[in-house]
Amino acid sequence: MITLEHERYGMIRLFDACIASVALLVQYDTALLSLRKSHIPMCYRLAHYLENTLLPDPHSPETEGLVIDLGVQIANDSKTLVPDILLHDRNQEHPTRPLAIMCKEDYLTEQELEMLYDLKSRSLCNLPLAIAFLPQKPYVLIYRADEGWIHYYHFDVESSHCSLIRRREMNEAVDDSQQLRLAIKHRRHSKSQRID
């Protein structure tokens, strides 16, 4: 039970560090929010702020061995999300991945939500997040995958205040693989059979 509480505390600290890093990004790099096609610069700057927030002392026993990398593949299949930002230990045999972030310039699609949730459900990452930096909007949306849920957070750019706006159970999502398929054959009518 102690490890569960410790893990939950660690997740809260990680999430708070992400919020603080987003606040720094919108405070010091506001110009990036108004640019189109600013995905790579935003990822780079957010990773920079995360590193300064989470890993200020690389020799600390809490964070020893952890690094922040950009665009590192965490599974050997093409269906698994490749996070834009990854906090991990680079261990190939028994990897530790406390945090993975996908950055977008638009709202997440249903498929992207499922891919984000997949990181959590397959235990590929402890805290998978997606951050939607919406150009010309006064807010940023943050999606957090949790056990059975996706949490939606609204981060107000002006006040740097973050609040939970919705929780969605993942079985609410439409899963096409679970849908019934009807074997309906489409017949083509010849010109003589068409009704005019």
C-alpha positions, 0 to 999 in steps of 0.5 A, spaced: 500 500 500 505 504 501 508 503 494 501 505 491 501 511 495 508 513 493 506 512 486 500 516 486 504 522 490 509 521 484 504 522 479 501 528 482 508 531 482 510 529 475 503 532 473 504 539 477 511 539 474 508 539 467 503 544 469 508 549 471 512 547 465 506 549 460 506 555 464 513 557 463 512 556 456 506 560 455 509 566 459 516 566 456 514 563 449 508 566 447 510 567 440 510 560 439 503 559 441 501 564 435 505 561 430 502 555 425 507 549 424 510 550 431 510 543 433 517 542 434 519 548 437 514 547 442 516 540 444 523 543 444 521 549 449 517 544 453 522 539 454 527 544 456 522 547 462 521 540 464 528 538 464 529 544 469 523 543 473 524 535 474 531 534 473 535 540 476 540 536 479 542 530 475 546 527 481 540 527 485 538 520 488 531 521 486 532 522 479 539 519 477 539 516 471 533 519 468 533 523 462 528 527 457 528 525 450 524 527 444 521 523 439 523 516 442 520 510 440 518 506 446 515 499 443 517 495 437 510 496 433 507 501 429 501 502 432 504 505 439 504 512 440 511 515 439 511 520 444 514 527 443 517 528 450 519 522 454 522 522 461 525 515 462 532 512 464 534 509 457 534 502 460 533 497 454 531 491 458 527 494 464 525 501 462 522 506 467 518 511 463 515 516 468 512 521 463 510 521 456 507 527 452 504 528 445 504 535 443 499 537 438 496 544 435 489 541 435 484 537 439 486 530 439 482 525 435 479 519 437 484 514 435 490 519 438 486 518 445 486 511 444 493 511 443 494 515 449 490 511 453 494 505 450 500 507 453 497 507 460 493 500 459 499 496 457 504 499 462 508 503 457 508 509 461 506 511 468 503 518 466 501 519 459 499 526 457 497 529 451 497 537 450 493 541 445 496 548 444 491 551 440 493 557 436 488 563 437 485 560 443 486 563 450 487 556 453 491 549 452 488 542 453 491 537 457 489 530 456 491 525 461 490 517 461 489 514 467 486 507 469 480 506 465 479 514 464 481 520 460 481 526 464 481 533 460 484 539 463 483 546 461 489 550 462 488 558 462 493 561 458 492 568 461 492 566 469 496 559 468 490 556 472 489 549 470 482 545 472 479 539 470 473 539 466 471 532 464 473 525 465 471 520 460 471 513 461 474 509 456 469 504 454 465 510 452 469 511 446 467 508 439 471 501 438 470 499 431 473 492 432 467 491 437 462 493 432 458 487 428 459 487 421 453 485 416 455 481 410 451 486 405 453 485 398 452 490 394 449 489 387 450 493 381 444 493 377 445 493 369 442 499 365 436 495 363 434 493 370 434 500 373 428 503 374 427 510 371 
